[in-house]
Amino acid sequence: MTEQARKRDAVATRQAFLDAAAKLFAERGFDRTTVRDIAKLAGVNQALLFRYFGSKEALFEEVIARSGREQLATTPPERLFSTSLRSMLEPGGRRNRALETYLRSSGSDGAAAAIRQEVGREYAGVLATLTDAPDAELRADLALAWLMGIALVREVTGKEPLAGADPDDICRLVLTAIKTLLERSE
């Protein structure tokens, strides 16, 4: 879609910004992603970013909130961890890059940090419902920390053997252990 055609379609322009920003924030993090680069990838004038979102930080907040909350809304609690893990391990463009975005931008302050914390609390809250252990919140935070650690080692640092490990092998090992952490005592 050309910029001229998109000018008349605010929804498409907004979506183009969100998609471009999600890709670049995941690849570079918040601080190393410029408004100019987002606009160029989206194929629109960078002034429109400020018109639709107000600031790069507000766009970042929406990217983080959109992907995280979409997964929370569409995934049953008992599948949240495995779905998050699988989507993080998917090769190429099919994967959900929310964790990479979150990790690569974790040094950023302000409202973006607040939205990351809020979405993290929401994930942990859902995971905590999977166990009846008295330390359910701690267990949920540990599960979330493990997920983020896998993303950090695999995607950000590229450390082997995890970076090149088969996603099925990772899932088999991690999901077996997570069942113990988040089990019910029944």
C-alpha positions in Angstrom: 0.0 0.0 0.0 1.5 3.4 -1.0 1.8 6.3 1.5 -0.9 8.2 -0.6 -3.4 5.3 -0.3 -2.6 4.8 3.4 -3.1 8.5 4.2 -6.8 7.9 3.8 -6.7 4.7 5.9 -5.8 5.6 9.5 -6.3 2.0 10.6 -3.9 0.7 8.0 -1.3 3.4 8.8 -1.6 2.7 12.6 -1.2 -1.0 11.9 1.9 -0.4 9.7 3.5 1.6 12.5 2.7 -1.1 15.1 4.1 -3.9 12.8 7.2 -2.0 11.9 7.9 -0.9 15.5 7.4 -4.4 16.8 9.9 -5.8 14.3 12.5 -3.1 15.0 12.1 -3.0 18.8 12.6 -6.8 18.9 15.7 -6.6 16.7 17.3 -3.5 18.3 15.5 -2.6 21.5 13.9 0.7 22.3 16.9 3.0 22.6 18.5 1.9 19.3 15.3 2.1 17.3 14.6 5.5 15.7 11.4 7.1 14.7 12.8 7.6 11.2 13.6 3.9 10.9 10.1 2.9 12.1 8.5 5.3 9.6 10.7 4.1 6.8 9.9 0.4 7.4 6.2 1.3 7.7 6.4 3.2 4.4 4.9 6.4 5.9 6.0 9.9 6.9 7.5 10.0 10.4 5.4 12.9 11.4 2.4 10.6 11.3 3.9 8.5 14.1 3.5 11.5 16.4 0.0 12.2 15.2 -1.1 8.6 15.9 0.9 7.8 19.0 2.3 11.0 20.4 5.8 9.7 21.0 8.1 6.8 20.3 7.6 5.7 24.0 3.8 5.6 23.6 4.2 3.5 20.4 6.5 1.2 22.3 3.9 0.9 25.1 1.3 -0.1 22.6 3.5 -2.7 20.9 4.4 -4.4 24.3 0.8 -4.2 25.5 -0.7 -5.4 22.2 1.4 -8.5 21.9 1.4 -9.5 25.5 -2.3 -8.9 26.2 -3.3 -10.6 22.9 -1.5 -13.7 24.0 -3.1 -13.5 27.5 -6.5 -13.0 26.0 -6.3 -15.9 23.5 -4.4 -18.5 25.5 -5.9 -20.7 28.2 -4.0 -20.4 31.5 -2.7 -24.0 31.4 -1.2 -23.4 27.9 0.2 -19.9 28.5 3.7 -21.0 29.4 4.0 -23.6 26.7 2.5 -21.3 24.1 4.9 -18.4 25.1 7.8 -20.8 25.0 6.9 -22.2 21.6 6.2 -18.8 20.0 9.5 -17.6 21.2 11.3 -20.5 19.6 9.5 -20.4 16.3 11.9 -19.7 13.4 11.7 -16.6 11.3 8.7 -14.3 11.1 6.1 -16.7 12.7 7.3 -16.3 16.2 5.9 -13.9 18.8 8.7 -11.4 19.5 7.2 -9.9 22.6 9.9 -11.4 24.9 12.7 -10.2 22.7 11.2 -6.7 22.6 10.8 -6.8 26.4 14.4 -8.0 27.0 16.1 -5.7 24.4 14.3 -2.7 25.9 14.5 -3.5 29.6 16.9 -0.7 30.3 14.4 2.0 29.2 12.7 4.0 31.8 9.4 5.8 32.2 6.0 4.7 31.0 7.5 2.0 28.8 9.0 0.4 31.9 5.7 0.6 33.7 3.8 -1.1 30.9 6.5 -3.9 30.8 6.0 -4.4 34.5 2.2 -4.4 34.2 2.2 -7.0 31.5 4.8 -9.1 33.4 2.5 -9.0 36.5 -0.5 -10.1 34.3 1.5 -13.0 33.0 2.7 -14.0 36.4 -0.9 -13.6 37.8 -2.2 -16.1 35.2 0.7 -18.6 35.9 0.1 -18.3 39.6 -3.5 -19.7 39.1 -2.0 -23.0 37.9 -0.8 -24.1 41.3 -2.4 -24.2 44.8 1.0 -24.0 46.5 1.2 -21.2 49.2 4.1 -19.7 47.3 2.2 -19.6 44.0 3.3 -16.1 43.1 7.0 -16.9 43.6 6.6 -20.0 41.5 4.9 -18.0 38.8 7.7 -15.4 38.9 10.3 -18.2 38.6 8.5 -19.7 35.6 8.4 -16.3 34.0 12.1 -15.6 34.8 13.0 -18.9 33.2 11.1 -18.1 30.1 12.8 -14.7 29.9 16.2 -16.2 30.6 15.8 -18.6 27.7 14.9 -15.8 25.4 17.9 -13.8 26.7 20.4 -16.6 26.2 18.9 -17.8 22.9 18.0 -14.6 21.1 19.9 -11.8 22.6 23.3 -13.3 23.6 23.2 -16.2 21.1 25.0 -18.5 23.5 25.4 -22.1 22.3 24.2 -24.8 22.7 20.9 -23.1 23.6 20.9 -20.7 20.7 21.0 -23.5 18.1 19.1 -26.1 20.1 16.1 -27.8 18.5 12.8 -26.1 19.8 11.3 -29.5 20.4 14.2 -30.5 22.6 14.0 -27.3 24.6 10.2 -27.6 25.0 10.5 -31.3 26.1 13.0 -30.4 28.8 11.5 -27.2 30.0 7.9 -28.2 30.0 8.6 -31.3 32.0 10.3 -29.2 34.7 7.7 -26.5 34.7 5.0 -29.0 35.5 6.7 -29.7 38.8 7.0 -26.0 39.6 3.3 -25.2 38.7 1.6 -28.4 39.8 -1.4 -28.7 42.0 -1.2 -30.7 45.2 -4.6 -32.5 44.7 
